[in-house]
Amino acid sequence: MLGFRYIQSTPSQYLIQYRNGRIAREGSGLSFWYYAPRSSLINVPLNAVDVPFMFEEVTRDYQQITLQGQVTYRVSDPKQLAQQQDFSLQANGAYTSEDPQKLPVRVVTSVKAVFRTLLQELDLHEVLRGTQKLTASAREAVASAPGLTALGIEISDLSLLAVKPNPETARALEAPMREDILRQADDATYVRRNAAIEQERAIKENELRSDLAVELKKRQVRESQVESEQAVLERRQQMQVQELTGKLKLEEQNAGLVKLKVENQKQEADAQAYGIKRMVEAMQGLDPRSLQALMLGQASPEMLMAVGFQNMADNAAKIGEFNLSPDLLRQLVGKKALDRVS
């Protein structure tokens, strides 16, 4: 339309319109018509930009390390930046130069320069152990870097995400820690084994105490049995003593009875001897025939028959013939047979 064009910017864009070498409009979030042949537009982004970085540097003790992190910046003075960098727009809305694309590189270059200066005063161990301190120092130094403040750039944040030495140095640094970890692992194994040994010893002690308690209980049972058997034996001995005492008393009584019986028999024998003596004295004056007749008066029939046979035998010379009746013989034989059978 005869060179008239319309442009609209967002609140995060700072738009400046130059006309005849002078600023006609400027501000963020503008929208207007302009005459293109006589106007030039400059668009400076105001939004915060996160730029990652990773580069290698050398510490004071000549150890190479890799720094990885992120820096956040924004344009705080767009007019100052527009005076030193070309942010002008073409008719199609694109930038006429590569300065907007090179701005993050400028910021990272300033960050790299700051870290190089800081690392020249630190050893590797100090860097690895003082990452937070190094990040704070770098953030403060980058925020006040002359190259960035001259461009009107404000550093919002700087974070150091990783600090890595080269692989050989890392392995050398890891060796003591690895040995320490292995030693701690060995100590843990030793402690665990000691704990296992202590637990096993405690278990064995419990088993021994249990066995000891069982043996003590068994001994108590055996002692109780022995005491019971001893009590039974003592009771049995007491019964035997009582039995022997009873037998002893009985024997004493029997001895007294035997003694009494002997005395009685002695008295009876004395009485019989006295009677026989008196009888003998009485019979001393009698003739044999009278004495024999006296004795035969108290004899049994068999005795009388025996005496009769004896007399016949004594007078056999005077007896011419002697006859025994069958009845007498039968009586003698039958009586004798009955005696044998009984």
VEXDREN-2710 file (C-alpha; in Angstrom, 1 decimal):
% VEXDREN-2710
k/r/px/py/pz
1/MET/0.0/0.0/0.0
2/LEU/2.3/2.7/-1.3
3/GLY/5.0/1.9/1.3
4/PHE/2.8/2.0/4.4
5/ARG/3.1/-1.1/6.7
6/TYR/1.8/-2.2/10.0
7/ILE/3.9/-3.7/12.8
8/GLN/2.9/-5.1/16.2
9/SER/5.3/-6.0/19.1
10/THR/4.8/-8.0/22.3
11/PRO/5.4/-6.8/25.8
12/SER/8.7/-8.7/25.8
13/GLN/10.0/-6.8/22.8
14/TYR/11.3/-3.2/22.8
15/LEU/10.5/-1.5/19.5
16/ILE/12.2/1.7/18.3
17/GLN/11.2/3.6/15.2
18/TYR/13.8/5.9/13.6
19/ARG/12.6/8.4/11.1
20/ASN/15.0/10.8/9.4
21/GLY/17.7/9.7/11.9
22/ARG/15.6/10.5/14.9
23/ILE/13.5/8.4/17.2
24/ALA/9.9/8.6/16.4
25/ARG/8.5/6.0/18.7
26/GLU/9.9/3.6/21.2
27/GLY/8.6/1.2/23.8
28/SER/7.4/-2.4/24.5
29/GLY/4.2/-3.8/23.1
30/LEU/3.7/-1.1/20.4
31/SER/1.6/-1.4/17.3
32/PHE/1.4/1.2/14.6
33/TRP/1.5/2.0/10.9
34/TYR/4.7/3.4/9.5
35/TYR/6.0/4.6/6.1
36/ALA/8.7/2.1/5.2
37/PRO/10.9/4.2/2.8
38/ARG/11.5/6.8/5.4
39/SER/11.6/4.6/8.6
40/SER/13.9/2.0/10.2
41/LEU/12.7/-0.3/13.0
42/ILE/14.8/-1.8/15.8
43/ASN/13.4/-4.7/17.8
44/VAL/15.3/-5.6/21.0
45/PRO/14.0/-8.7/22.9
46/LEU/13.5/-8.1/26.6
47/ASN/12.7/-11.7/27.8
48/ALA/15.2/-13.7/29.9
49/VAL/17.3/-16.1/27.9
50/ASP/18.9/-19.3/29.3
51/VAL/22.2/-20.1/27.6
52/PRO/23.9/-23.5/28.5
53/PHE/27.7/-23.6/28.4
54/MET/30.4/-26.2/28.6
55/PHE/34.1/-25.5/28.2
56/GLU/37.4/-26.6/29.5
57/GLU/39.8/-24.7/31.7
58/VAL/43.0/-25.2/33.6
59/THR/43.4/-24.7/37.4
60/ARG/46.3/-23.2/39.2
61/ASP/48.0/-26.7/39.6
62/TYR/47.7/-27.2/35.8
63/GLN/44.8/-29.7/36.0
64/GLN/42.4/-29.6/33.1
65/ILE/38.7/-29.6/34.1
66/THR/35.4/-29.3/32.3
67/LEU/32.8/-26.8/33.5
68/GLN/29.2/-27.3/32.6
69/GLY/26.4/-25.0/33.6
70/GLN/23.8/-22.4/32.5
71/VAL/23.7/-18.6/32.5
72/THR/20.5/-16.5/32.4
73/TYR/20.5/-12.9/31.1
74/ARG/18.1/-10.2/29.9
75/VAL/18.5/-6.8/28.2
76/SER/18.1/-4.1/30.9
77/ASP/18.9/-1.1/28.6
78/PRO/17.6/-1.8/25.1
79/LYS/18.6/1.6/23.7
80/GLN/22.2/1.1/24.8
81/LEU/22.3/-2.3/23.2
82/ALA/20.7/-1.0/20.0
83/GLN/23.4/1.7/19.8
84/GLN/26.2/-1.0/19.9
85/GLN/24.6/-3.9/18.2
86/ASP/22.5/-4.1/15.0
87/PHE/19.0/-5.2/15.9
88/SER/17.3/-3.5/12.9
89/LEU/14.5/-5.3/11.1
90/GLN/14.1/-6.0/7.4
91/ALA/10.8/-5.5/5.6
92/ASN/9.9/-9.2/6.2
93/GLY/10.5/-8.8/10.0
94/ALA/13.9/-10.6/10.1
95/TYR/17.0/-9.1/11.5
96/THR/19.4/-7.5/9.0
97/SER/22.5/-8.7/10.9
98/GLU/23.7/-11.7/12.9
99/ASP/24.3/-9.6/16.1
100/PRO/21.1/-10.9/17.8
101/GLN/22.3/-14.5/17.3
102/LYS/25.8/-13.7/18.5
103/LEU/24.6/-12.1/21.7
104/PRO/24.4/-15.4/23.7
105/VAL/27.9/-16.2/22.5
106/ARG/29.2/-12.9/23.8
107/VAL/27.6/-13.7/27.2
108/VAL/29.1/-17.2/27.3
109/THR/32.5/-15.7/26.4
110/SER/32.3/-13.3/29.3
111/VAL/31.4/-16.2/31.6
112/LYS/34.3/-18.2/30.3
113/ALA/36.7/-15.3/30.9
114/VAL/35.4/-14.9/34.4
115/PHE/35.9/-18.6/35.2
116/ARG/39.4/-18.6/33.7
117/THR/40.4/-15.7/36.0
118/LEU/38.9/-17.4/39.1
119/LEU/40.5/-20.8/38.3
120/GLN/43.9/-19.4/38.0
121/GLU/43.8/-18.8/41.8
122/LEU/42.4/-22.2/42.8
123/ASP/43.7/-25.8/42.9
124/LEU/41.8/-28.8/41.6
125/HIS/40.9/-29.9/45.1
126/GLU/39.7/-26.4/46.0
127/VAL/37.5/-26.3/42.9
128/LEU/36.0/-29.7/43.5
129/ARG/35.3/-29.0/47.1
130/GLY/34.2/-25.4/46.7
131/THR/31.7/-25.5/43.8
132/GLN/29.2/-23.3/45.5
133/LYS/31.7/-20.7/46.4
134/LEU/33.1/-20.7/42.9
135/THR/29.6/-20.3/41.4
136/ALA/28.8/-17.4/43.7
137/SER/32.1/-15.7/42.9
138/ALA/31.5/-16.2/39.1
139/ARG/27.9/-14.9/39.3
140/GLU/29.1/-11.7/41.0
141/ALA/32.0/-11.2/38.6
142/VAL/29.8/-11.9/35.5
143/ALA/27.2/-9.5/36.7
144/SER/29.8/-6.7/36.9
145/ALA/31.6/-7.6/33.7
146/PRO/32.4/-4.4/31.8
147/GLY/31.7/-6.0/28.4
148/LEU/28.1/-7.0/29.4
149/THR/27.3/-3.8/31.4
150/ALA/28.4/-1.8/28.4
151/LEU/25.9/-3.6/26.2
152/GLY/23.1/-3.0/28.8
153/ILE/22.8/-6.7/29.7
154/GLU/21.8/-7.9/33.1
155/ILE/22.9/-11.4/34.4
156/SER/19.9/-12.9/36.2
157/ASP/21.4/-16.2/37.3
158/LEU/24.5/-18.4/36.8
159/SER/24.5/-22.0/37.8
160/LEU/27.4/-24.4/37.7
161/LEU/26.0/-27.9/37.2
162/ALA/29.1/-30.0/36.9
163/VAL/32.9/-29.8/37.4
164/LYS/34.7/-32.8/35.9
165/PRO/38.4/-33.4/35.8
166/ASN/39.9/-35.4/32.9
167/PRO/39.5/-39.2/33.1
168/GLU/43.0/-39.9/34.3
169/THR/42.8/-37.3/37.0
170/ALA/39.4/-38.4/38.0
171/ARG/40.6/-42.0/38.4
172/ALA/43.5/-40.8/40.5
173/LEU/41.2/-38.7/42.7
174/GLU/38.7/-41.6/43.0
175/ALA/41.4/-44.1/44.0
176/PRO/41.7/-42.8/47.7
177/MET/38.0/-42.5/48.0
178/ARG/37.5/-46.0/46.4
179/GLU/40.0/-47.4/48.8
180/ASP/38.3/-45.6/51.7
181/ILE/34.9/-47.1/50.5
182/LEU/36.5/-50.5/50.2
183/ARG/38.0/-50.2/53.6
184/GLN/34.6/-49.1/55.0
185/ALA/33.0/-52.1/53.2
186/ASP/35.7/-54.3/54.8
187/ASP/35.0/-52.7/58.1
188/ALA/31.3/-53.2/57.6
189/THR/31.9/-56.9/56.6
190/TYR/34.1/-57.3/59.7
191/VAL/31.5/-55.7/61.9
192/ARG/28.8/-57.9/60.3
193/ARG/30.9/-61.0/60.9
194/ASN/31.6/-59.9/64.4
195/ALA/27.9/-59.3/64.9
196/ALA/27.2/-62.8/63.5
197/ILE/29.8/-64.3/65.7
198/GLU/28.4/-62.5/68.7
199/GLN/24.9/-63.7/67.8
200/GLU/26.2/-67.2/67.3
201/ARG/28.0/-67.0/70.6
202/ALA/24.8/-65.7/72.3
203/ILE/22.8/-68.5/70.7
204/LYS/25.4/-71.1/71.9
205/GLU/25.4/-69.5/75.4
206/ASN/21.6/-69.7/75.4
207/GLU/21.8/-73.4/74.3
208/LEU/24.4/-74.1/77.0
209/ARG/22.3/-72.3/79.6
210/SER/19.3/-74.3/78.4
211/ASP/21.3/-77.6/78.6
212/LEU/22.6/-76.5/82.0
213/ALA/19.1/-75.8/83.2
214/VAL/17.9/-79.2/81.8
215/GLU/20.8/-81.0/83.5
216/LEU/20.1/-79.1/86.7
217/LYS/16.5/-80.2/86.4
218/LYS/17.5/-83.7/85.7
219/ARG/19.9/-83.7/88.7
220/GLN/17.1/-82.3/90.9
221/VAL/14.9/-85.1/89.6
222/ARG/17.6/-87.7/90.3
223/GLU/18.2/-86.2/93.7
224/SER/14.5/-86.3/94.4
225/GLN/14.5/-89.9/93.2
226/VAL/17.5/-90.7/95.4
227/GLU/15.9/-89.0/98.3
228/SER/12.7/-90.9/97.7
229/GLU/14.6/-94.2/97.4
230/GLN/16.6/-93.3/100.5
231/ALA/13.4/-92.5/102.3
232/VAL/11.9/-95.8/101.1
233/LEU/15.2/-97.6/102.2
234/GLU/15.1/-95.9/105.6
235/ARG/11.5/-96.9/105.9
236/ARG/12.3/-100.4/104.9
237/GLN/15.2/-100.5/107.3
238/GLN/13.0/-99.2/110.1
239/MET/10.5/-101.9/109.2
240/GLN/13.3/-104.5/109.2
241/VAL/14.6/-103.1/112.5
242/GLN/11.0/-103.3/113.9
243/GLU/10.7/-106.8/112.5
244/LEU/14.0/-107.9/114.0
245/THR/13.1/-106.2/117.2
246/GLY/9.8/-108.2/117.2
247/LYS/11.7/-111.4/116.3
248/LEU/14.2/-110.6/119.0
249/LYS/11.4/-110.1/121.5
250/LEU/9.8/-113.3/120.3
251/GLU/13.1/-115.2/120.6
252/GLU/13.5/-113.8/124.0
253/GLN/10.1/-115.0/124.9
254/ASN/10.9/-118.3/123.2
255/ALA/14.1/-118.5/125.2
256/GLY/12.2/-117.8/128.4
257/LEU/9.6/-120.4/127.3
258/VAL/12.4/-123.0/126.5
259/LYS/14.1/-122.2/129.8
260/LEU/10.8/-122.6/131.6
261/LYS/10.2/-125.8/129.7
262/VAL/13.7/-127.1/130.5
263/GLU/13.1/-126.2/134.1
264/ASN/9.8/-128.0/134.0
265/GLN/11.3/-131.0/132.3
266/LYS/14.1/-131.0/134.8
267/GLN/11.6/-130.9/137.5
268/GLU/9.7/-133.7/135.9
269/ALA/12.9/-135.7/135.4
270/ASP/13.8/-135.1/139.0
271/ALA/10.3/-136.2/139.9
272/GLN/10.5/-139.3/137.7
273/ALA/14.1/-140.0/139.0
274/TYR/12.8/-139.6/142.5
275/GLY/9.9/-141.9/141.7
276/ILE/12.2/-144.5/140.1
277/LYS/14.6/-144.2/142.9
278/ARG/11.8/-144.8/145.4
279/MET/10.5/-147.7/143.2
280/VAL/14.0/-149.2/143.0
281/GLU/14.4/-148.8/146.7
282/ALA/11.0/-150.5/147.2
283/MET/11.9/-153.4/144.8
284/GLN/15.3/-154.1/146.2
285/GLY/13.8/-156.6/148.6
286/LEU/11.7/-158.5/146.1
287/ASP/12.8/-161.8/144.4
288/PRO/13.1/-161.9/140.5
289/ARG/9.9/-163.9/140.1
290/SER/7.9/-161.4/142.0
291/LEU/9.5/-158.5/140.2
292/GLN/8.8/-160.2/136.8
293/ALA/5.2/-160.8/137.8
294/LEU/4.9/-157.3/138.9
295/MET/6.2/-156.0/135.6
296/LEU/4.0/-158.5/133.6
297/GLY/1.0/-157.2/135.2
298/GLN/1.4/-153.9/133.4
299/ALA/2.6/-155.4/130.1
300/SER/0.7/-155.6/126.8
301/PRO/-0.7/-158.9/125.4
302/GLU/2.1/-159.1/122.9
303/MET/4.7/-158.6/125.6
304/LEU/3.1/-161.4/127.7
305/MET/3.2/-163.7/124.7
306/ALA/6.8/-162.8/124.1
307/VAL/7.6/-163.6/127.7
308/GLY/5.7/-166.8/127.4
309/PHE/7.7/-167.8/124.4
310/GLN/10.9/-166.8/126.2
311/ASN/10.0/-169.1/129.1
312/MET/9.3/-172.0/126.7
313/ALA/12.6/-171.4/125.1
314/ASP/14.3/-171.5/128.4
315/ASN/12.6/-174.8/129.3
316/ALA/12.9/-176.3/125.8
317/ALA/14.8/-179.3/127.2
318/LYS/11.8/-180.1/129.4
319/ILE/9.3/-179.7/126.6
320/GLY/8.8/-182.7/124.5
321/GLU/6.4/-181.4/121.9
322/PHE/5.0/-177.9/121.3
323/ASN/2.0/-177.3/119.1
324/LEU/0.7/-173.9/117.9
325/SER/-2.9/-173.7/117.0
326/PRO/-3.8/-172.1/113.7
327/ASP/-5.8/-169.4/115.4
328/LEU/-2.9/-168.3/117.5
329/LEU/-0.6/-168.3/114.6
330/ARG/-3.1/-166.4/112.5
331/GLN/-3.5/-163.9/115.2
332/LEU/0.2/-163.4/115.6
333/VAL/0.8/-163.2/111.8
334/GLY/-2.2/-160.9/111.2
335/LYS/-1.2/-158.6/114.0
336/LYS/2.4/-158.3/112.6
337/ALA/1.1/-157.7/109.1
338/LEU/-1.2/-155.0/110.3
339/ASP/1.7/-153.4/112.0
340/ARG/3.8/-153.4/108.8
341/VAL/0.9/-152.0/106.8
342/SER/0.3/-149.2/109.3
END
